[in-house]
Structure formats: structure tokens, C-alpha cells
Amino acid sequence: MENFNLKPIGFFRCKEKYPQELPRQASEASGNLAKVEVKDLFPLRQALEDLEQCPKIWLIYLFHRNRGWKPKVYPPRGSDKKIGLFATRAPYRPNPIGLSCVDLVRVEKNTILVKNYDLLDGTPILDIKPYISYADSFQNVAPSWKKKEESYEITFSEQALEKMQYLDEKLQMNIHALLVEQLEVQPFYQKRKRIMEVGQNKYVYAFRTWRFDLHGALTWKFRD
């Protein structure tokens, strides 16, 4: 087998440092802002010319934190049994390459400001391509194993929002996004979620060494 050496053209910069802070897909993001810092080299600066004419762009990148892979995986959503890796979009792959479509805000010299993303801070960017709807969009296409998921609308009290804002500033994290991502879909899926019922309509969600008391601060409503 031939080997290919891939060198990053730049790196992704954002405040999210843990996967749980991000949506599963960029299309599920709600306006988060970040930037792609392209290496300040003359050929790459030339390559960025006219990119601002593209409302959406594909980012091709490396899952730089991944270690190893398995041929059968539990997909991030939609199945309670293992699926062949290549039939899923699970991040742990033989070659840890990711693909994400983001909104382009503007280009400033060798920096691209983007929003609605699902990449972590420090992600190496391998390539950038324009999103073109006639070639890239196929409506209502999904694997047959993917089923309708239990999904909930998450609402927070004003007090909870204030506390999350304080934590975000102190810890440089996005606690709001973390909780929505973990609790909006399949919140009681014990294989992936560290959540425990401790009373009637009262739950504790565990993330790393932290514990979030969800009683009164959050309500679940089934989404049609």
C-alpha cells in the first residue's frame, strides 16, 4: 500500500475543547463562531482569494485526538446495535479524516471566520472546498438502519442560564452546548450518557468530575 504524507494547511480555533460541548453535526449548531487560521504562506494566501464568494464551505480535517479504530461501532445516533464502520459517520476510522460543512462569515488575510461548526479547538485542517448545492445536496437520504430517535426540547431557567454563563467564562467552556448535546437526544442512553435519576423528575448528569443537578433547571418535552 502506498503512503501519503498530508500536511495541515492550518488549524481550527474555537473555545470548545471537549467533544461533549459540540453538536453531533455542524447542521445542528446554533450560531457558534470560530476561525480557521491558515498558515501565513504566500501560496496559501493566494489560494484563499475568492473564497468569500462561497456562503458555505467544506472543511476536510484530521481527528487528531483519535487513537485506533474498530470495524464495528455503535453509531453516534440512530441504532442500538453495532454497525459496520463504513456505513456510519463515527469519527474513529482507519484514516482519521473528517468532513464538515460550515457557514463562511468572512475572510481576513489568512484567517477564515466561520459559524455553525462541529470541530474541536486545534483541529488540523487539510483542505477547504466550496459547498455547491446541486452537487452536494441529496434530500431525505439516510442509511436504512437509522431510525427515529427520542428527541426533547431543552429549556433552561434564567437562574440556570446565569450559572452556565459564569461557568463558561471561568472554565472557557460551553456548558449550555454540552448539556443540550447530551440531553436533547436519547438522554437516558446508559451506554453513552452518565445520567442518573435520583427522584421524581430529578436527575444528575455527570461530566468528567462535575455533577449537574437538573431538577428544576431543565425540563424535557417530547419533540414531534
C-alpha distance (Angstrom), angle and dihedral (degrees) to the residues before:
residue distance angle dihedral
M1 . . .
E2 3.78 . .
N3 3.79 119.9 .
F4 3.77 123.3 -138.9
N5 3.76 126.0 -161.3
L6 3.81 112.5 -140.9
K7 3.78 119.8 -167.2
P8 3.82 121.5 -164.7
I9 3.79 115.4 -114.3
G10 3.81 89.1 -154.9
F11 3.79 146.3 -35.1
F12 3.79 137.5 -95.2
R13 3.82 116.4 -117.4
C14 3.81 122.5 -162.2
K15 3.80 139.8 126.3
E16 3.81 96.1 -106.0
K17 3.80 110.7 98.8
Y18 3.81 101.2 162.5
P19 3.84 127.7 59.6
Q20 3.81 92.2 -128.1
E21 3.82 89.8 65.3
L22 3.80 92.8 62.2
P23 3.81 133.8 72.3
R24 3.81 116.4 -108.4
Q25 3.80 89.7 -114.9
A26 3.79 132.2 20.9
S27 3.81 89.3 -122.4
E28 3.82 88.6 65.9
A29 3.82 94.3 55.1
S30 3.79 120.0 111.6
G31 3.78 106.4 -142.0
N32 3.80 102.4 -57.6
L33 3.82 111.9 166.1
A34 3.80 129.0 -141.8
K35 3.78 141.0 145.3
V36 3.76 140.2 -125.2
E37 3.78 111.4 -138.3
V38 3.79 106.5 -154.2
K39 3.79 116.0 -159.7
D40 3.79 110.1 -91.6
L41 3.80 96.3 -116.2
F42 3.79 123.7 134.5
P43 3.84 96.7 -122.9
L44 3.81 91.2 49.8
R45 3.81 92.8 47.2
Q46 3.81 87.8 53.3
A47 3.79 90.4 49.1
L48 3.82 89.8 57.4
E49 3.80 92.5 60.2
D50 3.84 112.6 116.3
L51 3.81 92.2 9.9
E52 3.81 89.5 116.2
Q53 3.81 87.8 69.6
C54 3.83 87.9 70.5
P55 3.84 113.4 85.2
K56 3.81 91.3 -165.1
I57 3.79 130.1 27.3
W58 3.78 137.1 -170.6
L59 3.79 116.6 -125.2
I60 3.80 115.1 -155.5
Y61 3.79 109.8 -162.3
L62 3.80 148.6 154.0
F63 3.80 125.3 -98.3
H64 3.79 86.7 -133.2
R65 3.81 96.1 -179.6
N66 3.78 96.8 52.5
R67 3.79 120.4 111.2
G68 3.78 116.7 -166.6
W69 3.79 131.2 -29.8
K70 3.82 142.0 -126.6
P71 3.82 129.2 -137.9
K72 3.83 92.8 -133.1
V73 3.79 121.7 43.8
Y74 3.76 143.0 167.3
P75 3.82 102.4 -109.1
P76 3.81 114.5 -125.1
R77 3.81 89.2 -109.3
G78 3.76 141.8 2.2
S79 3.80 106.7 39.8
D80 3.80 137.1 63.9
K81 3.81 93.2 -159.2
K82 3.77 132.8 64.7
I83 3.81 118.0 -87.4
G84 3.80 130.5 -164.1
L85 3.82 106.7 -88.4
F86 3.79 96.1 -122.9
A87 3.81 90.4 56.5
T88 3.82 89.6 59.4
R89 3.79 139.9 57.1
A90 3.79 93.7 -129.3
P91 3.84 110.7 148.0
Y92 3.83 98.2 -131.5
R93 3.81 102.8 88.2
P94 3.85 138.8 151.7
N95 3.80 87.9 -105.0
P96 3.83 105.9 28.6
I97 3.80 96.8 -136.0
G98 3.80 121.6 148.8
L99 3.79 132.8 -164.6
S100 3.79 124.7 -158.4
C101 3.79 134.4 169.4
V102 3.82 113.7 -143.3
D103 3.80 137.1 174.0
L104 3.78 115.4 -102.7
V105 3.81 113.6 -137.1
R106 3.81 101.5 176.7
V107 3.79 144.5 -41.9
E108 3.80 120.5 -119.4
K109 3.81 112.2 -174.1
N110 3.82 103.2 -64.6
T111 3.82 95.8 -11.6
I112 3.79 125.4 90.9
L113 3.80 117.2 -159.4
V114 3.82 111.3 -150.0
K115 3.79 138.7 172.2
N116 3.80 138.2 -159.3
Y117 3.78 99.1 40.3
D118 3.81 140.7 152.3
L119 3.82 101.4 -155.3
L120 3.79 128.2 113.9
D121 3.78 126.4 -124.1
G122 3.80 112.0 -84.3
T123 3.82 95.8 23.8
P124 3.84 109.8 157.3
I125 3.81 111.0 -122.8
L126 3.81 115.0 -143.7
D127 3.80 101.8 179.2
I128 3.81 145.0 -10.3
K129 3.80 125.7 -142.1
P130 3.81 133.9 173.1
Y131 3.79 120.6 -104.1
I132 3.82 109.1 -124.4
S133 3.78 114.2 -172.3
Y134 3.82 99.7 -150.6
A135 3.81 90.7 55.0
D136 3.80 101.5 31.5
S137 3.81 105.8 38.0
F138 3.82 123.9 80.3
Q139 3.80 112.5 165.6
N140 3.80 124.0 -135.2
V141 3.80 95.4 2.3
A142 3.80 117.2 143.4
P143 3.83 139.1 139.5
S144 3.79 114.3 -84.5
W145 3.81 90.9 -121.1
K146 3.78 91.6 64.3
K147 3.79 110.6 99.4
K148 3.76 135.8 -176.8
E149 3.78 110.1 -77.7
E150 3.75 131.2 -145.1
S151 3.77 103.0 -104.5
Y152 3.77 131.3 -175.7
E153 3.76 136.6 -164.9
I154 3.79 109.2 -125.6
T155 3.80 119.2 -145.5
F156 3.80 127.3 -178.5
S157 3.78 132.4 -157.4
E158 3.80 119.9 -120.8
Q159 3.79 89.7 -110.0
A160 3.80 91.4 53.6
L161 3.81 91.7 48.8
E162 3.81 90.7 52.0
K163 3.80 91.7 50.9
M164 3.80 92.0 47.9
Q165 3.79 91.2 50.6
Y166 3.81 89.4 52.5
L167 3.81 91.1 50.2
D168 3.81 92.0 46.6
E169 3.80 91.5 55.1
K170 3.80 94.9 42.5
L171 3.80 97.8 44.1
Q172 3.82 100.0 28.9
M173 3.78 90.3 -124.8
N174 3.79 138.4 119.9
I175 3.80 102.9 -120.0
H176 3.81 93.0 168.9
A177 3.82 92.1 56.7
L178 3.80 91.0 44.2
L179 3.81 93.7 55.0
V180 3.80 94.4 43.3
E181 3.81 92.0 48.9
Q182 3.80 93.3 49.1
L183 3.81 98.6 41.0
E184 3.79 106.3 32.3
V185 3.82 95.7 73.9
Q186 3.81 125.6 35.3
P187 3.81 93.3 -17.0
F188 3.82 93.4 176.2
Y189 3.81 96.8 49.4
Q190 3.81 97.5 129.0
K191 3.80 95.5 -166.2
R192 3.81 90.0 68.9
K193 3.80 108.5 12.2
R194 3.80 126.1 73.5
I195 3.77 96.5 -151.4
M196 3.79 127.1 133.8
E197 3.79 132.4 -171.2
V198 3.81 109.3 -130.0
G199 3.80 99.8 171.2
Q200 3.78 143.9 -16.6
N201 3.82 106.5 -39.3
K202 3.79 88.8 -13.9
Y203 3.79 123.8 117.9
V204 3.78 140.6 170.1
Y205 3.79 119.5 -146.0
A206 3.83 117.8 -160.6
F207 3.78 123.9 -151.2
R208 3.79 118.1 173.9
T209 3.85 103.4 -48.0
W210 3.82 94.7 -25.0
R211 3.79 128.4 97.6
F212 3.81 124.5 -155.4
D213 3.79 118.3 -157.0
L214 3.80 104.4 -146.2
H215 3.78 97.6 -175.0
G216 3.80 109.7 120.7
A217 3.81 93.3 -10.7
L218 3.78 96.3 78.9
T219 3.79 137.1 26.5
W220 3.78 130.7 -166.1
K221 3.78 122.5 -139.5
F222 3.78 122.3 -177.9
R223 3.79 110.6 -113.5
D224 3.79 118.5 -143.4
